[in-house]
Amino acid sequence: MKNTNPSDKDLGIPEIPMKKAIIVKQGQIRKDTETTKFVLVECQICNKTINMPIPRKIIEESPLPVTDVTYIHGNPKHALTAQLDKDYAVRRRRASVIISEKDYEE
């Protein structure tokens, strides 16, 4: 019997986007400690995968299901904010330029 059901392609439904794999050299991976969890996060400003340190206390004591943590790194310095759930999974991330108040004081 011939399948007469239209496919997703026939209906114009786009393919499910797949995340590209994060590739990190072995020497770049830092090991978790009792107080710190290291999470791999992609930074759009420096185009690198950052091994971002997360103090476990911040996530464990947060009343929120998803917690924002910001990490300053790079040259020139910029910020990488990751939204982490209770399993330290990155839900979203965003990089931003840092502007200092002292640069605009009169």
C-alpha positions in Angstrom: 0.0 0.0 0.0 1.4 3.4 -1.0 1.8 6.1 1.7 -0.3 9.1 0.6 0.5 11.3 3.7 2.3 14.5 2.8 5.8 14.9 4.3 7.0 17.9 6.3 8.8 19.1 3.2 5.6 18.8 1.1 3.8 21.0 3.7 6.6 23.6 3.8 7.5 22.8 7.4 11.2 23.7 8.0 13.6 21.1 9.4 14.3 21.2 13.1 17.4 23.3 13.8 20.2 21.3 15.3 22.8 22.8 17.6 26.3 22.5 16.4 28.6 20.4 18.7 30.8 22.3 21.1 34.4 21.2 20.5 36.9 21.9 23.2 40.6 20.8 23.4 41.2 18.5 26.4 43.6 20.9 28.1 40.9 23.6 28.1 38.5 21.7 30.3 38.7 22.6 34.0 37.5 20.0 36.5 34.6 20.7 38.8 35.3 21.2 42.5 33.1 20.9 45.6 32.3 24.6 45.4 32.5 25.3 41.6 30.9 23.8 38.6 32.5 24.6 35.2 30.0 25.0 32.3 30.8 25.3 28.6 29.2 28.4 27.1 29.7 29.9 23.6 30.7 33.6 23.5 29.5 35.5 20.4 31.9 38.3 21.0 35.2 36.4 21.1 33.8 33.5 19.1 35.2 31.0 21.6 33.8 28.3 23.9 34.3 29.6 27.5 34.7 27.2 30.4 32.6 29.4 32.7 33.1 28.9 36.5 29.7 28.8 38.3 29.8 29.0 42.2 27.5 26.1 43.1 26.0 28.2 46.0 24.5 30.6 43.5 22.4 27.9 41.7 21.6 25.8 44.7 20.4 28.7 46.8 18.5 30.5 44.1 14.7 30.5 44.5 14.3 30.7 40.7 14.1 27.7 38.4 16.5 29.5 36.0 19.3 31.8 37.3 21.3 34.4 35.4 25.1 34.3 36.0 27.4 36.8 34.3 31.1 36.2 33.7 33.5 38.9 32.7 36.4 37.7 30.4 38.4 38.5 27.3 40.5 41.3 25.9 38.9 43.8 25.7 36.8 42.8 28.6 33.2 41.8 27.9 30.4 40.0 29.7 28.9 36.6 29.1 25.5 36.0 30.8 24.2 32.4 31.0 20.8 31.4 32.2 21.3 28.1 34.1 18.7 25.7 35.4 19.1 23.7 38.6 21.0 21.0 36.6 23.5 23.6 35.4 22.1 23.3 31.8 22.5 26.5 29.8 19.0 27.6 28.8 20.2 30.8 27.0 23.3 32.9 26.8 24.1 36.4 25.7 27.4 38.3 25.4 27.6 42.1 25.9 30.1 44.9 25.8 31.0 46.4 29.2 30.5 50.2 29.6 31.9 51.6 32.9 30.3 54.4 34.8 33.7 55.9 35.6 34.3 56.5 31.9 31.4 58.9 31.8 31.7 60.8 35.1 32.2 64.5 34.8 
